[in-house]
Amino acid sequence: MIRAVESKEIPQVADLFIEFMFELKVVSGDSYFDFDQIVKADIINYLVDFLNCDTGVIYCSTDNRDQITGFIIGMEKDCFLPLSKVKKIGYIEALYVKNAFRRKGIAKELEERLLSYFRGRELKYIELNLLTNNDQAKGFWSYRDYSAFREQYRKHL
Protein backbone atom coordinates (compact mmCIF):
# COMPACT_ATOMS: atom_id res chain seq x y z
CA MET A 1 0.00 0.00 0.00
CA ILE A 2 1.27 3.48 -0.88
CA ARG A 3 0.26 6.42 1.29
CA ALA A 4 1.45 9.68 2.80
CA VAL A 5 3.73 9.37 5.80
CA GLU A 6 2.24 10.50 9.10
CA SER A 7 4.34 12.50 11.57
CA LYS A 8 4.32 9.61 14.07
CA GLU A 9 6.02 7.43 11.42
CA ILE A 10 8.99 9.73 10.86
CA PRO A 11 11.30 7.73 13.19
CA GLN A 12 10.61 4.58 11.15
CA VAL A 13 11.28 6.43 7.89
CA ALA A 14 14.46 7.85 9.46
CA ASP A 15 15.69 4.29 10.07
CA LEU A 16 15.16 3.48 6.38
CA PHE A 17 16.80 6.74 5.34
CA ILE A 18 19.89 5.84 7.37
CA GLU A 19 19.91 2.38 5.74
CA PHE A 20 19.70 4.18 2.37
CA MET A 21 22.66 6.44 3.18
CA PHE A 22 24.85 3.50 4.19
CA GLU A 23 23.86 1.66 1.01
CA LEU A 24 24.85 4.71 -1.06
CA LYS A 25 28.15 4.83 0.79
CA VAL A 26 28.89 1.25 -0.27
CA VAL A 27 27.65 1.71 -3.84
CA SER A 28 29.63 4.89 -4.35
CA GLY A 29 32.86 3.75 -2.72
CA ASP A 30 33.53 7.47 -2.52
CA SER A 31 35.23 9.36 0.31
CA TYR A 32 32.51 12.01 -0.07
CA PHE A 33 30.40 9.67 2.06
CA ASP A 34 32.83 10.01 4.94
CA PHE A 35 30.47 9.21 7.80
CA ASP A 36 30.76 6.26 10.16
CA GLN A 37 27.50 6.91 11.90
CA ILE A 38 24.44 9.04 11.33
CA VAL A 39 22.59 10.77 14.14
CA LYS A 40 18.97 9.65 13.86
CA ALA A 41 17.71 12.87 15.46
CA ASP A 42 19.30 14.86 12.61
CA ILE A 43 17.51 12.73 10.02
CA ILE A 44 14.23 13.05 11.91
CA ASN A 45 14.58 16.85 11.85
CA TYR A 46 15.37 16.75 8.13
CA LEU A 47 12.25 14.65 7.44
CA VAL A 48 10.02 16.74 9.70
CA ASP A 49 11.06 19.80 7.69
CA PHE A 50 9.65 18.11 4.58
CA LEU A 51 6.35 17.38 6.31
CA ASN A 52 6.11 20.94 7.58
CA CYS A 53 6.80 22.73 4.31
CA ASP A 54 4.02 23.53 1.87
CA THR A 55 5.77 22.06 -1.14
CA GLY A 56 7.28 18.83 0.20
CA VAL A 57 5.81 15.39 0.63
CA ILE A 58 6.88 11.95 1.79
CA TYR A 59 5.07 8.82 0.66
CA CYS A 60 5.70 5.34 1.96
CA SER A 61 4.96 1.76 1.04
CA THR A 62 3.78 -0.63 3.73
CA ASP A 63 3.54 -4.38 4.03
CA ASN A 64 0.50 -6.33 5.26
CA ARG A 65 1.52 -5.58 8.88
CA ASP A 66 1.62 -1.83 8.13
CA GLN A 67 5.42 -1.75 8.46
CA ILE A 68 7.13 0.78 6.20
CA THR A 69 9.07 -0.95 3.43
CA GLY A 70 10.09 2.05 1.33
CA PHE A 71 9.71 5.78 0.86
CA ILE A 72 9.95 8.59 -1.65
CA ILE A 73 10.59 12.22 -0.80
CA GLY A 74 9.69 14.99 -3.21
CA MET A 75 9.27 18.71 -3.31
CA GLU A 76 8.48 21.59 -5.59
CA LYS A 77 11.43 23.88 -6.15
CA ASP A 78 12.67 26.66 -8.38
CA CYS A 79 14.02 25.74 -11.79
CA PHE A 80 17.83 25.96 -11.82
CA LEU A 81 17.76 28.19 -14.93
CA PRO A 82 16.36 31.61 -13.95
CA LEU A 83 15.73 32.67 -17.57
CA SER A 84 13.54 29.67 -18.34
CA LYS A 85 9.80 29.99 -18.75
CA VAL A 86 9.68 26.97 -16.47
CA LYS A 87 9.69 28.51 -13.01
CA LYS A 88 8.98 25.50 -10.78
CA ILE A 89 9.88 21.84 -11.09
CA GLY A 90 9.21 18.70 -9.10
CA TYR A 91 12.31 17.34 -7.43
CA ILE A 92 12.77 13.78 -6.19
CA GLU A 93 14.97 14.04 -3.14
CA ALA A 94 15.20 10.33 -2.36
CA LEU A 95 13.64 6.98 -3.20
CA TYR A 96 14.43 3.83 -1.25
CA VAL A 97 12.90 0.38 -0.94
CA LYS A 98 14.22 -2.24 1.49
CA ASN A 99 16.11 -5.07 -0.20
CA ALA A 100 13.54 -7.73 0.69
CA PHE A 101 10.80 -5.74 -1.08
CA ARG A 102 12.63 -4.80 -4.28
CA ARG A 103 11.60 -5.97 -7.74
CA LYS A 104 7.94 -6.06 -6.73
CA GLY A 105 6.87 -2.77 -8.34
CA ILE A 106 7.01 -0.75 -5.11
CA ALA A 107 9.47 1.88 -6.37
CA LYS A 108 7.30 2.34 -9.46
CA GLU A 109 4.19 2.80 -7.31
CA LEU A 110 5.97 5.30 -5.07
CA GLU A 111 7.17 7.26 -8.08
CA GLU A 112 3.68 7.22 -9.65
CA ARG A 113 2.15 8.58 -6.44
CA LEU A 114 4.70 11.39 -6.38
CA LEU A 115 4.05 12.12 -10.07
CA SER A 116 0.38 12.48 -9.26
CA TYR A 117 1.25 14.98 -6.52
CA PHE A 118 3.43 16.98 -8.94
CA ARG A 119 0.74 16.93 -11.63
CA GLY A 120 -1.74 18.23 -9.07
CA ARG A 121 0.62 21.17 -8.56
CA GLU A 122 0.65 21.66 -12.37
CA LEU A 123 4.37 21.02 -12.67
CA LYS A 124 5.71 20.02 -16.08
CA TYR A 125 9.17 18.68 -15.23
CA ILE A 126 10.65 16.40 -12.61
CA GLU A 127 14.33 16.26 -11.76
CA LEU A 128 16.53 14.10 -9.57
CA ASN A 129 20.20 13.43 -8.96
CA LEU A 130 21.86 10.06 -8.72
CA LEU A 131 25.36 8.75 -8.25
CA THR A 132 27.24 8.20 -11.49
CA ASN A 133 28.20 4.62 -10.61
CA ASN A 134 24.79 3.60 -9.25
CA ASP A 135 23.83 1.36 -12.16
CA GLN A 136 20.72 0.03 -10.41
CA ALA A 137 19.35 3.57 -10.00
CA LYS A 138 20.30 4.52 -13.55
CA GLY A 139 18.49 1.47 -14.86
CA PHE A 140 15.36 2.16 -12.84
CA TRP A 141 15.10 5.84 -13.73
CA SER A 142 15.86 5.21 -17.41
CA TYR A 143 13.18 2.53 -17.49
CA ARG A 144 10.77 5.07 -15.99
CA ASP A 145 11.53 7.44 -18.93
CA TYR A 146 13.88 9.83 -17.14
CA SER A 147 16.89 10.96 -19.14
CA ALA A 148 20.09 12.80 -18.32
CA PHE A 149 20.05 16.43 -19.40
CA ARG A 150 22.85 17.98 -17.37
CA GLU A 151 25.80 16.72 -15.41
CA GLN A 152 27.35 17.88 -12.18
CA TYR A 153 31.11 17.70 -11.68
CA ARG A 154 33.16 18.20 -8.58
CA LYS A 155 36.78 18.52 -7.59
CA HIS A 156 38.32 17.46 -4.30
CA LEU A 157 40.53 20.21 -2.87
SVG drawing of the C-alpha trace seen along z (x, -y; Angstrom):
<svg xmlns="http://www.w3.org/2000/svg" viewBox="-4 -35 47 45">
<polyline fill="none" stroke="black" stroke-width="0.4" points="0.0,0.0 1.3,-3.5 0.3,-6.4 1.4,-9.7 3.7,-9.4 2.2,-10.5 4.3,-12.5 4.3,-9.6 6.0,-7.4 9.0,-9.7 11.3,-7.7 10.6,-4.6 11.3,-6.4 14.5,-7.9 15.7,-4.3 15.2,-3.5 16.8,-6.7 19.9,-5.8 19.9,-2.4 19.7,-4.2 22.7,-6.4 24.8,-3.5 23.9,-1.7 24.8,-4.7 28.2,-4.8 28.9,-1.3 27.6,-1.7 29.6,-4.9 32.9,-3.8 33.5,-7.5 35.2,-9.4 32.5,-12.0 30.4,-9.7 32.8,-10.0 30.5,-9.2 30.8,-6.3 27.5,-6.9 24.4,-9.0 22.6,-10.8 19.0,-9.6 17.7,-12.9 19.3,-14.9 17.5,-12.7 14.2,-13.0 14.6,-16.9 15.4,-16.7 12.2,-14.6 10.0,-16.7 11.1,-19.8 9.6,-18.1 6.4,-17.4 6.1,-20.9 6.8,-22.7 4.0,-23.5 5.8,-22.1 7.3,-18.8 5.8,-15.4 6.9,-12.0 5.1,-8.8 5.7,-5.3 5.0,-1.8 3.8,0.6 3.5,4.4 0.5,6.3 1.5,5.6 1.6,1.8 5.4,1.8 7.1,-0.8 9.1,1.0 10.1,-2.0 9.7,-5.8 9.9,-8.6 10.6,-12.2 9.7,-15.0 9.3,-18.7 8.5,-21.6 11.4,-23.9 12.7,-26.7 14.0,-25.7 17.8,-26.0 17.8,-28.2 16.4,-31.6 15.7,-32.7 13.5,-29.7 9.8,-30.0 9.7,-27.0 9.7,-28.5 9.0,-25.5 9.9,-21.8 9.2,-18.7 12.3,-17.3 12.8,-13.8 15.0,-14.0 15.2,-10.3 13.6,-7.0 14.4,-3.8 12.9,-0.4 14.2,2.2 16.1,5.1 13.5,7.7 10.8,5.7 12.6,4.8 11.6,6.0 7.9,6.1 6.9,2.8 7.0,0.8 9.5,-1.9 7.3,-2.3 4.2,-2.8 6.0,-5.3 7.2,-7.3 3.7,-7.2 2.2,-8.6 4.7,-11.4 4.1,-12.1 0.4,-12.5 1.2,-15.0 3.4,-17.0 0.7,-16.9 -1.7,-18.2 0.6,-21.2 0.6,-21.7 4.4,-21.0 5.7,-20.0 9.2,-18.7 10.6,-16.4 14.3,-16.3 16.5,-14.1 20.2,-13.4 21.9,-10.1 25.4,-8.7 27.2,-8.2 28.2,-4.6 24.8,-3.6 23.8,-1.4 20.7,0.0 19.4,-3.6 20.3,-4.5 18.5,-1.5 15.4,-2.2 15.1,-5.8 15.9,-5.2 13.2,-2.5 10.8,-5.1 11.5,-7.4 13.9,-9.8 16.9,-11.0 20.1,-12.8 20.0,-16.4 22.8,-18.0 25.8,-16.7 27.4,-17.9 31.1,-17.7 33.2,-18.2 36.8,-18.5 38.3,-17.5 40.5,-20.2"/>
</svg>
